[in-house]
Amino acid sequence: MIVRTEIEPSRRTVHLAGRFDAHEAPGFRAAVHPLVTAEHPVVLMDLSQVAFLDSTALAELVRLQKQARAFGGEVVLVDPADAVRVILEITDLAELFTIRSSGDDPS
């Protein structure tokens, strides 16, 4: 999986591409979890290029959401690929996140 981060003064964006599974979870945690802080509690997670995710990946997203909410923020899932959207829906985890299109106004 490729993890690309964009750090701007007003937002943190993470772009993921490829398979997000147990093998990739430690790298994801190391790259992404430090981005969510009290000063920057919202992170946009671009999932448009994720081809697959497993239960470990779901657990990482939930863990990140809990971290963000502890700071009064949230993880916003942007353009989840069909494979991701289906898994979120069948596990009832879609309701835990704000899901939006990249064309939506971020405000």
C-alpha positions as a printed Julia matrix, in Angstrom:
107×3 Matrix{Float64}:
   0.0    0.0    0.0
   1.13   3.52  -0.74
   0.52   6.13   1.97
   0.9    9.75   0.92
   0.25  12.56   3.38
  -0.47  16.22   2.73
   0.14  18.5    5.67
  -1.26  21.99   5.27
  -1.78  24.65   7.93
  -5.54  24.05   8.03
  -5.86  20.36   7.15
  -4.27  16.94   7.13
  -5.02  14.67   4.17
  -3.96  11.06   3.76
  -4.13   9.32   0.38
  -4.06   5.51   0.41
  -3.59   3.29  -2.63
  -3.5   -0.48  -2.97
  -4.33  -3.19  -0.43
  -4.88  -2.09   3.16
  -4.5   -5.23   5.25
  -2.81  -6.62   8.35
   0.57  -6.49   6.67
   0.2   -2.74   6.04
  -1.33  -1.78   9.4
   1.93  -1.01  11.27
   3.13   1.34   8.52
  -0.26   3.03   8.41
  -0.25   3.51  12.18
   3.27   4.96  12.14
   2.54   7.35   9.27
  -1.0    8.47  10.08
  -1.7    8.38  13.81
   0.87  11.15  14.61
  -1.03  13.49  12.26
  -4.07  13.61  14.56
  -3.37  16.0   17.41
  -5.24  18.42  19.62
  -4.16  21.2   17.27
  -5.22  19.23  14.16
  -7.97  16.8   15.18
  -9.52  16.34  11.71
  -7.97  14.19   9.02
  -9.29  13.59   5.51
  -8.71  10.01   4.4
  -8.79   9.58   0.6
  -9.75   5.95   0.01
 -10.52   6.22  -3.7
  -7.54   4.06  -4.68
  -7.91   1.33  -2.02
  -8.57  -1.97  -3.76
  -9.06  -4.09  -0.63
  -9.22  -3.76   3.13
  -9.48  -6.38   5.83
 -10.6   -6.42   9.46
  -7.22  -5.17  10.65
  -7.5   -2.16   8.35
 -11.01  -1.49   9.65
  -9.68  -1.65  13.2
  -6.99   0.91  12.3
  -9.59   3.29  10.88
 -11.74   2.89  13.99
  -8.71   3.43  16.25
  -7.84   6.59  14.32
 -11.44   7.81  14.6
 -11.37   7.29  18.38
  -8.13   9.23  18.6
  -9.56  12.1   16.54
 -12.76  12.22  18.58
 -10.75  12.32  21.81
  -9.38  15.63  20.49
 -12.82  16.84  19.38
 -12.24  16.01  15.71
 -12.99  13.23  13.27
 -11.75  11.14  10.39
 -13.54  12.01   7.15
 -13.5    9.26   4.53
 -13.27  10.78   1.06
 -14.37   8.92  -2.07
 -14.11   5.39  -0.69
 -13.7    2.87  -3.48
 -16.61   0.48  -4.01
 -14.76  -2.36  -2.26
 -14.22  -0.15   0.79
 -17.77   1.21   0.82
 -19.25  -2.31   0.71
 -17.14  -3.48   3.66
 -18.03  -0.37   5.68
 -21.73  -0.92   4.99
 -21.88  -4.65   5.73
 -19.97  -4.17   8.99
 -22.18  -1.2   10.0
 -19.04   0.93  10.36
 -20.1    3.46   7.71
 -22.17   5.22  10.38
 -19.04   5.8   12.47
 -17.51   8.08   9.84
 -18.4   11.1    7.78
 -18.19   9.97   4.16
 -18.0   12.53   1.42
 -17.04  13.11  -2.17
 -13.88  14.99  -3.08
 -16.14  17.48  -4.86
 -17.96  18.36  -1.63
 -17.2   21.65   0.09
 -15.0   20.83   3.11
 -16.49  23.55   5.31
